[in-house]
Amino acid sequence: MHDNDASPVNPLPPVVWALFLLIFGVEIILSLASRGLIGGAGGVGWRLEALSSYGFSNEWMSFAVERGALGLDTLKRFVTYSFVHGAFTQTLFVGVFLLALGKFVGEVFHPVALLALFILSGIGGALVFWVFGPEQGWLIGGFPSVYGLIGGFTYLMWLRLGALGQTQLMAFRLVGVLLAIQLLFGLLFGGGSDWIADLGGFATGFLFSILLAPGGLSRLLAKMRQR
């Protein structure tokens, strides 16, 4: 029997809303502080303090590894950098991608798996940035984690195209287009090396989706037995 009161659009998973509200909650506080509306005179410097305290620094990470000082303050940055941004515009784009990709991936993934995918992709993006990025590079913002959701989306599309007998490489169109746009903007307006972390986040998200997707481990074991 058809439910006339049912919403024609599936609601967003609560974990997506939680991540979205956390990211924008931080941004609203920093934006209000930068305008002097909260925090008084010291609030103007809150964003810089947040980026310094919670952003990911390649130089900081290399120094910690060399000294064997991988304490909580260093390790936390693998996660916290995704929740602080340099400007409202960056936060807005991250939020839009989070809602769009989170809805699609969240309709298939368990909420815990979706949260793990977001966090692990951010960690993977930071590690790739540390290894291949500039020695003094700084990483802030949720794009690597969002690219991890794109990796999850790509994996689901890859499975769907395979089931339909179509070319599975078509699943990589979205990330290809986004990276091409980033490259174009970088050439036209100048840009940093954040794309390295984005690509690392995407690869991490795609690979972990093999395990995190429903039936992922059993599907992987079945494929290994076939070989």
C-alpha positions as CSV (number, residue, x, y, z in Angstrom):
1,M,0.0,0.0,0.0
2,H,1.4,3.4,-1.0
3,D,2.1,5.8,1.8
4,N,0.9,9.2,0.7
5,D,2.7,10.8,3.7
6,A,6.1,9.4,2.8
7,S,8.7,11.9,1.6
8,P,9.6,11.6,-2.1
9,V,13.3,12.3,-1.1
10,N,15.2,10.0,1.3
11,P,16.4,11.9,4.3
12,L,20.0,12.5,4.9
13,P,21.7,10.0,7.3
14,P,22.1,11.5,10.8
15,V,25.9,11.0,10.7
16,V,26.1,13.3,7.6
17,W,24.1,16.0,9.4
18,A,26.3,15.6,12.4
19,L,29.5,16.1,10.3
20,F,27.9,19.0,8.4
21,L,26.8,20.8,11.6
22,L,30.2,20.3,13.2
23,I,32.1,21.7,10.2
24,F,29.7,24.7,9.9
25,G,29.5,25.2,13.6
26,V,33.3,25.7,13.7
27,E,33.1,28.0,10.7
28,I,30.3,30.2,12.1
29,I,32.2,30.7,15.3
30,L,35.4,31.6,13.5
31,S,33.6,33.9,11.0
32,L,31.8,35.8,13.8
33,A,35.0,36.1,15.7
34,S,36.9,37.4,12.7
35,R,34.3,40.2,12.4
36,G,34.6,41.1,16.1
37,L,31.1,39.9,16.9
38,I,32.3,37.4,19.5
39,G,35.5,37.0,21.5
40,G,36.3,40.6,21.6
41,A,39.6,41.9,20.2
42,G,41.2,38.5,20.6
43,G,38.5,36.8,18.5
44,V,40.0,38.3,15.3
45,G,42.9,35.9,15.7
46,W,40.8,32.8,16.5
47,R,41.0,31.4,12.9
48,L,44.7,31.7,12.7
49,E,45.0,30.0,16.2
50,A,42.7,27.2,15.1
51,L,44.6,26.6,11.9
52,S,47.9,26.5,13.9
53,S,46.5,24.2,16.6
54,Y,44.5,21.8,14.5
55,G,45.9,22.0,10.9
56,F,48.2,19.4,9.5
57,S,51.8,20.5,8.9
58,N,54.3,18.4,7.0
59,E,57.2,20.0,8.7
60,W,55.6,19.4,12.1
61,M,55.0,15.7,11.2
62,S,58.5,15.1,9.9
63,F,60.0,16.7,13.1
64,A,57.8,14.5,15.3
65,V,58.8,11.4,13.5
66,E,62.5,12.3,13.6
67,R,62.3,13.0,17.3
68,G,60.1,10.0,18.1
69,A,57.5,12.4,19.6
70,L,54.3,11.2,18.0
71,G,52.1,12.5,20.8
72,L,48.4,13.2,20.9
73,D,48.9,16.8,19.7
74,T,50.5,15.5,16.5
75,L,48.3,12.5,15.9
76,K,45.1,14.5,16.4
77,R,45.9,16.7,13.4
78,F,45.3,13.8,11.1
79,V,41.6,14.2,12.0
80,T,41.1,17.7,13.2
81,Y,42.4,19.5,10.1
82,S,39.3,18.4,8.2
83,F,37.1,20.5,10.4
84,V,38.9,23.9,10.2
85,H,38.9,25.9,7.0
86,G,40.7,29.0,5.7
87,A,37.5,30.8,4.6
88,F,33.7,30.5,4.5
89,T,33.8,29.8,0.7
90,Q,36.0,26.7,1.3
91,T,33.6,25.5,4.0
92,L,30.6,26.0,1.8
93,F,32.0,23.9,-1.0
94,V,33.0,21.1,1.4
95,G,29.5,21.2,2.9
96,V,27.8,20.9,-0.4
97,F,29.9,17.9,-1.5
98,L,29.4,16.4,2.0
99,L,25.6,16.6,1.7
100,A,25.5,15.3,-1.9
101,L,28.0,12.5,-1.6
102,G,27.0,11.6,2.0
103,K,23.4,11.1,0.9
104,F,24.3,8.8,-1.9
105,V,26.9,6.7,-0.1
106,G,24.9,6.8,3.2
107,E,22.0,5.1,1.4
108,V,24.2,2.0,1.1
109,F,26.8,2.2,3.8
110,H,26.1,1.7,7.5
111,P,26.3,5.0,9.4
112,V,29.4,3.8,11.3
113,A,31.0,2.7,8.1
114,L,30.2,6.1,6.5
115,L,31.8,7.9,9.5
116,A,34.8,5.6,9.3
117,L,35.1,6.3,5.5
118,F,35.1,10.1,6.1
119,I,37.7,9.9,8.9
120,L,40.0,7.3,7.3
121,S,40.0,9.2,4.0
122,G,41.1,12.4,5.8
123,I,43.9,10.4,7.5
124,G,45.0,8.8,4.2
125,G,44.9,12.2,2.5
126,A,47.2,13.7,5.1
127,L,49.6,10.8,4.9
128,V,49.9,11.1,1.1
129,F,50.3,14.9,1.5
130,W,53.1,14.3,4.0
131,V,54.9,11.9,1.8
132,F,54.5,13.6,-1.6
133,G,53.6,17.2,-0.7
134,P,56.0,20.2,-0.1
135,E,58.2,20.0,3.0
136,Q,56.6,23.0,4.6
137,G,53.1,22.4,3.3
138,W,50.0,23.0,5.5
139,L,46.8,21.1,5.1
140,I,43.4,22.4,6.2
141,G,39.8,21.7,5.3
142,G,37.6,18.7,4.6
143,F,38.2,18.2,0.9
144,P,40.4,15.1,1.3
145,S,37.7,13.5,3.5
146,V,35.0,14.5,1.0
147,Y,37.1,13.0,-1.8
148,G,37.0,9.8,0.2
149,L,33.2,9.9,-0.1
150,I,33.8,10.4,-3.8
151,G,35.9,7.2,-3.6
152,G,33.0,5.4,-2.0
153,F,30.6,6.7,-4.6
154,T,33.0,5.6,-7.3
155,Y,33.3,2.1,-5.8
156,L,29.5,1.7,-5.7
157,M,29.2,2.9,-9.3
158,W,32.0,0.5,-10.3
159,L,30.0,-2.4,-8.8
160,R,26.8,-1.2,-10.5
161,L,28.4,-0.9,-13.9
162,G,30.1,-4.3,-13.5
163,A,26.7,-5.9,-12.7
164,L,25.2,-4.3,-15.8
165,G,28.1,-5.5,-17.9
166,Q,29.2,-2.0,-18.8
167,T,32.7,-0.4,-18.8
168,Q,33.6,0.1,-15.2
169,L,36.2,2.8,-15.9
170,M,33.2,5.1,-16.4
171,A,32.8,5.1,-12.6
172,F,35.9,7.3,-12.4
173,R,34.4,10.2,-14.4
174,L,33.4,12.3,-11.4
175,V,36.8,12.4,-9.8
176,G,38.4,12.9,-13.2
177,V,36.3,15.9,-13.8
178,L,36.9,17.4,-10.4
179,L,40.6,17.0,-10.6
180,A,40.7,18.5,-14.0
181,I,38.7,21.5,-12.7
182,Q,41.2,21.9,-9.8
183,L,44.1,21.8,-12.3
184,L,42.5,24.4,-14.5
185,F,41.9,26.8,-11.6
186,G,45.4,26.2,-10.4
187,L,46.8,27.2,-13.8
188,L,44.5,30.2,-14.1
189,F,44.6,31.6,-10.6
190,G,47.5,29.8,-9.0
191,G,47.0,27.1,-6.4
192,G,48.8,25.0,-3.9
193,S,49.4,21.3,-3.7
194,D,46.3,20.4,-1.8
195,W,45.2,18.2,-4.8
196,I,47.8,15.7,-3.6
197,A,45.8,15.2,-0.4
198,D,42.6,15.1,-2.3
199,L,43.8,12.4,-4.5
200,G,45.1,10.5,-1.5
201,G,41.7,10.9,0.2
202,F,40.0,9.5,-2.9
203,A,42.3,6.5,-3.2
204,T,41.9,5.8,0.5
205,G,38.1,6.1,0.3
206,F,37.9,3.8,-2.7
207,L,40.1,1.1,-1.2
208,F,38.4,1.1,2.2
209,S,35.0,1.0,0.5
210,I,35.9,-2.5,-0.6
211,L,35.8,-3.5,3.1
212,L,33.3,-1.0,4.5
213,A,30.5,-1.5,1.9
214,P,27.8,-4.0,2.9
215,G,29.1,-7.5,2.2
216,G,32.5,-6.0,1.4
217,L,34.7,-8.5,3.2
218,S,32.8,-11.5,2.1
219,R,32.8,-10.2,-1.5
220,L,36.6,-9.7,-1.3
221,L,37.2,-13.2,0.1
222,A,35.0,-14.7,-2.6
223,K,37.0,-12.9,-5.4
224,M,40.3,-14.1,-3.8
225,R,39.0,-17.7,-3.7
226,Q,38.1,-17.4,-7.4
227,R,41.6,-16.5,-8.3
